[in-house]
Amino acid sequence: MTSDAVALDVSDLAGRQVTVAGLGVSGVPAARALRGLGASVTVVNGSDGEPQRAQAAELEALGIAVRLGDGETLPKGAELIVTTPGWKPTSPLFLAAAEANVPVWGDVELAWRLRGEDAPPWLAVTGTNGKTTTVRMLAAILEAAGLRTAAVGNIGVSLLDIVLGDTPYDVLAVELSSYQLHWAPSLRAHSGAVLNLAPDHLDWHGSMAAYAADKGRIYEGNQVACVYNVVDPATEDLVRAADVEEGCRAIGFTLGTPGPSQLGVVEDILVDRAFVADRQKQAQELAEVSDVNPPAPHNIANALAAAALARAFGVPPKAVRDGLRAFRPDPHRVEHVADVDGVAYIDDSKATNTHAAEASLGAYEHIVWIAGGLAKGATFDELVLTAAERLRGVVLIGADRALIREALARHAADVPVVDLDRTDTGAMAAAVREAARLARPGDTVLMAPACASMDMFINYNKRGDAFAAAVQDLASGRGPDDQ
């Protein structure tokens, strides 16, 4: 990134030639916003399907040029690129921009720069897993405190739409991906949290060090609190490396007994030893573990991180409790589907990597595990080693299931494994039937694939829907051909 990326200001954009890289949830609002600022806007997008053509027609009616089917060529005269998440830094478009000394901003960078003087502060969350749940918990807590807020960012709500909208907010709960943080050099949050760090998206970032560094950008310039995970030292290392405002504090969260400047758990009570008058001797009760839905360990950690950010903003303890009680998790995140013949069926289709699957597997005592899909370069030995004693059986589906099967052979050879040599969508119904055969009363059938879904399904939501439908068929005694 060149120095011009910081020097250029939104007030300078009138008449400038600006390129928006990508359409979708972020690109369309970015193009509109830039056009509204008087910029001459060209949108480039690699794909050229019906959805993209519909979006293109909408933008062209506003005087925005759209180039479909070519996302690699830098438009002539471009003076700034605004990119949507997901475009790799090594993309030909950005390499050409660097050669031409054209700065690149992300959509989050643009939104940050477009804030008004009275803009609400941002409470920002990132991490390999748990971001969306934590941000939605945080928003529920802030709402319980009577604050006007919204859960925005990588959660699917465009920050640009919020920043440029007419609705006044007191504070925003902001989910940020590593992609977004990479292109957001000016971001300075009120307080930020890194929930955890595990290898993910390394094909995009190039290395674990680069991935961690982009996550750590969330702490830069924090005003009040940098929230980190006590059991994940890499998150605290990022706090130590950050350049923050004078007086900003490092606040840890832990599932154990908290020390000073930490939030944690004491006898099934979530407590605060950070935002109290005497943190050496005092602890403030916030909520009970039973107030967290679901009360799985990784979700309690999410709740503590959300509580830490809320408390950094001055939210009272009662609002933490009331917000957690009001919170309902999104579908496909450790979602209880049904109990059938004494066996619980849990949908965690959102567990698309090994770190997320490990958290799910650690929440149950006896498990029949449904796993597999696209591994994204992951290895499974550590995951299997961690979960081996809990496994009653395993049912494997998807393109890269052999990688999990081989790890099971090495580290859990006594665990029964059903390898379904199928990648069609109907394989999920067969997987549920095989899992039911392996399970005993009191067990949990857990669909936590540890892999992406695109080998069999459009997305993890569709995969979770297929699992839930198969479980409902099982509960009703129907087979896949009885519809």
N, C-alpha and C positions, 0 to 999 in steps of 0.2 A: 504494500500500500504506500502510495506516495504522500508527501507532506500536503499536496493539494487536496487530498481526501479530507483533511481536517480544516484546511484554510477556506475552502469553498463553503458558502453559506446559503441557506434556503432563500435569503433575500436577493441573492444574485441569480436566481434561476429563470427569471423572466427573459424570454428570447433565447435561452440556452438550448442546445441540442442534447436531449437526455434520452438514454436508452434504458428501457425496463426489460430485464431478463426474466421471462416467464410470465404466464398468465395465472389463473387460479385464485385462491382465497386472498393471497397477498399481492399478486401482480396487478389485478384489475383495480383495486383501490389505490395502489401506488401510481398507476398511469393516470387515473382520474385526478388525484391530488396534484400531481406534477402539471397536468394540463391546466388545472385551476390556478396554479401559480404563474401561468403564462409561458411555461416551457414548451418547446417543440418536441413532442414525445413520439418515439418509435418503440414498439414492443416487439421483441423477438422471442420465438418459441420453437423448440425443436420438433414437436409433434404437430400434426395437421389433421385432427379428427373433427367429428361433428361438434363436440362440446367446445373445442377451441375456435371453430369457425363461428359459432354462436357468440362467444365472448368477443371475438374480433369484430363482428358486425356491430355489436353494442359500442365498442370503443371507437370504431371508425366514424360512427354517427356523431361523436364528440370532437372529431378532428384529429384523432390519434391514429398514426400509421401503425399497422400491424403486419409483421413478416412471419408467416407460419412456415414450418418445415426447414428452417435454417436458424439455429441458435448459436452458430459458431462464428459467423462473420461480423466484425465490428462495423456498425453503420457509419457511413461517411460523415465526418464532421462531429462525431459524438464527443461531448465534453464531460459527461458524467454517466455512469451506469448505476442503476438501482436494481439490485438483484433480489429475487425471491429465494427462500430457503431451499437447499438441496443442490444448487448448482455448485459443482466442485471448484475450488480455487484454481485447479489446473485446467479448467475448461478452456478451449481455444479462444473463446470470447474474452476471457479475463487475461489470458496471456497476451492477446493482441492489445488489450487496454493498457496493460503494464508497459508494453513496448511503445505505445503512443502517449504514455504518461497521463492516461485518463483515470481519474479516481473511481473507486467502486464503493458504494454504500449498500447496506442491506435495507430491507423494508423497516426493520426496527430502528436503524440509524435515522432514516428519514422521518419516522414517527417521532423520535426523540427530538429532532431538530425543529419539528413543526409544532411542538407544544407551545401554548400561550404562556404569558407571564404568570397567570394564576392556575397553571396546570396542576393536577393532583400528583402527589409523589407516587413512585412505583415501589412496590414490595415484590422483589423478583426472585424466581425459583428456577434452578436448573438441576441437572443430575442425570445419570444414566437411566434410572427408573424412578417412578413415583411422582414425576413432575405434575401431571394433570391432576391426580388425586390430591396432592398437597395444595395446589393452587385453588382447587375448588373447596377444600376444607378451609383454607385461609379466607376465601371470599365469604363462606358461611359464617365464620367467626366475626369478620368485620361487619357483616350485615346484622348479626346478633347484637353488636355494639351500637347499632343505630347509624352506621356509616353508609354513605352512598358509594357503592363499589361495583366492580365487574371483574370477572375472571377472563383474561384476554391474552393475546399473543399466540404462542404455538398451540394453544388449546383449541384453536379453530376460529377465534374471533379476531379480526384484523385490528391491530393497534392503530392503524391509520384511520379506520372508520371511527374508532373511539376518540382519538385525538381531535379529529376534524368534526365530530358530531356536536349536537347541541345539548346533549345531556350532561349536566354538571356532576362531577364525582368528587368525593373527598379523598379517595385513595384507590389505586388500581392493584389488583393481584395479577402478576404478570408471569406467565410461563415462557421461558426462553430456551430454545434448543442450542446445541453447540454450533449449528449452522448459522443461526441468527446472531449469536454472540461473536462469531468470527468477523462479521462485517459490521459491527456496532462499536467503533472505537470511542465514541463520545458519550455513551451511556453512563449515567451516574445515578444509581438507585438510592432511595432512602435507606433500604436494607436489602441484603441478598442472601440466598442460601444455595449451597451445593449439597444435595442430598446424599450422593454417593458417586463413586467413579469405578467403572469397570470397562473393559475393552468393548467398544461399539463404534460403528461407523469409521473404522480405521482406514477403509478404502477411500473415504472422503478426506480425512484429516492427514493421512500419510503415516502417522505414528501415534502411539499412546501419549507421548509427551505433548504432541501438538494438540491432540484431543483435550487433554487435561488443561492445557494453557488456554484454549478457547473457553472451556467451562469456567476457568478462573477469572475471565474478564468480567463476570457478574459482580465481583467484589470491588472492582476498580472504582474509586471515588465514593464508596459507600459512606453514608453520613452517620448512621446510628449503630448498626449491627451487621456483622458478617457471621452468618449462622453456618456451622459445620457439623459433620457427623463424627462423634468421638471415636467410634470403632472403625472409622475409615480415615487413617492418618493423612492420606493424600489430600483430603478436603481441607484439613487444617493447614497443610503445607501451602495450599493456594491462598489461604487467608494471610499467612505470614509473608507471602510474596507480593501481596496487593498493596497498592498505594491508595490509602483511604484518607478521609478527612480526620482532622484532629479530634480525638475523643471517641471515634468509632471503636466499638468493642467486639471482640471475638466471643461468640456465644455458642456453646456446644449443646448437642442433644444426644441422649443415650437411653437405652432401654434399662440400664442399671441405675444405681443410686447416683444422683447428680452431685458433682462438686460445685464449688462457687463458680458463678457465671455459666451455669449449665441448667438445662431442663432434663428431667428424667422421670423414673418410675420408682416409687416406694410403696410396697405392699398394695399393688394394684391401683395406686393413685398417681396421676400425672402431676408432677410438682415443678415449681419454678424457683431456682436459686440464682437467677440472673437479674431479674427486674424486681427486686425487693430491697427494702431499706438497708438491711444488714445481711448480705449474701454469705458471709462467713458463718452465721449462726441461724439464719432464718430460711424457711422454705414456704412457698405459697401453694396451697392446693389449687389445682386448676380444673381437674375432671377425674372421673374414674375410667379405668381401662374399658369397662363395659359401655361407656359413652361413645367409644370409637367403633365405627361400623365399616367393615368387619374388624374384630379385635385381634387380627393376625399380627405377629411381631413387626413385620415390615410396615404395616399400616399404622401401628402405634408410633413407629418412628416418623412416618409422614405427619401424623397429628402433632407430634412434639415440634417438628420443624415449623409447621404452620402456626402453632401457638407461639413459638419464639419470635417469628416475624410480626405477629399480631401484637405481642407484648412490647416489642420494640417500638411499635407505633402508639403505644399507650392504651391498648385495649384492656379493660378490667377482667379479672379472673372469671367472673360469671359469664361473660360473653364467650370465653373460650369453651366453657362447658356447654352452653346453650347452642353454640355454633356446631360443635362436634355432634351433639345429639340430633341436630336438624339435618346434618349432612347425609346424603345418600350417594353411594359410589356410582360411577358410570357403569353401563353394562360391560361385561366381559373382563372385569377386573376383580378376580376372586369372588365371583358371583355365585351364590348358592342357587342352583337350578331346581333341584327336587331331591327328596329322599325316596328311594325305591328299595323295598325289601331290607330296610335297615342300613342301606348304603347311601352316603351323601354324594351327590354329583356336583362338582364345582367347576365353573367355567372361568379360566384365566387365560383366555385366548390372547390377551394383551401381553402376556409373557413371551415376547418375541426374541429374547436373548437369554443366555444362560444365567446372568445375574438376576433377572426377574424371576426365572423359573426356580432358582435356588431359594429365593424368598418365599415363594408359594409352597415349595416342597417342605420347607422348614416349619410350616404352620400346622401340619397334620401328622398324626402318629403313625397310621397304617394307610398306605397309599397304593392304589393301582393308577399308574401314571400313563397318560396318553401324550405322546411326544412326537416331534418330527416336523419337517417342512424344509425350508431353505435355511441352511446353516449360516450363511453370510460370512464364511471363513472361520467360524467358531470351532473350538474343540470342546469336548464334553467330559473329559476324564475327571476334572476337579468337581464338576457338578454331580457326577455319578458317585464319586467317593463320598461326598457330603451327604447324599441322600440314600445310600445303599441300605442302611439299616431300617429305613422307613418303608422300603418298597415291598409290597405284596406281589406285584407283577407289573409288567410294562407292555403297552401296546404301541407299536411304532407305525407311523404313517409318513408319507411325504417323500420328496426327492432325495433328501440327504439322511434318511433314517439309518443308513448303514454306519454312519459316523457314531451315532448313539449306540447302536447295537454292538459295535466293536468296543466302545468304552464300557458297556455293561459286561461284555465277556471278560474284560480285563479286571474289573473291580467289583462286579456283583454277579458272578457266574452262577450262583444258586437261585437267582431271581428268575421266575418264568417270564419269557419274552414271546410275544406274538408279533411277528413281522408281517404286516399287511403290504404285499407287493402291489400297491395301488396308489395313484395320485389323482384319481377322479374324486369329485365332490361326494359321491356316494360312499366313499371309504369311511367317512366319519360315522355313519350309521353302523357299519360293520365294526368299527373300533369301539363304539359304546357297547355293542353286544358282547364283544370279546372281553372288555373290561368288566362287565357285569358277571361274566362267567368266572373271572379270576377273583372277584371281590367276595368278602365275607361280611356278615352283619357287623356294623361298627367301623368298617373301612370307609375311606374316601376315594372316589374316582375323580382324579384331578386332571383336567385338560390344561396343562401348562407347557406348551409345545417347545419352548426354548429356541424357536426358529420362526422366521418370517413365513407368511401364509401364501405368497403369490404363486407357488407351484401348483396349488389346488384351488385357491379362492382369490377373489378380488382384493380382499383385505382381511385383517384379523376380526373385524366385526362379522363378516359373512361366515368365517370359520366358527366363531362363537355361536352364531345363530344356528348353524348346522348341528353343532354339539347339543344345544338346548333342544332342538327339534327331535333329535335322536333320543335324548333322555325322556322327553315327553311321550314319544312313541313307546319306549320301554315301559314307562309307568302305566300306560293305558293298555299294554298288551298287544299293541299293533306292531307289525313288521314294516320294513321299508316299502313293501309293495301293497300295503293295505290302504294307501292314501285315496 
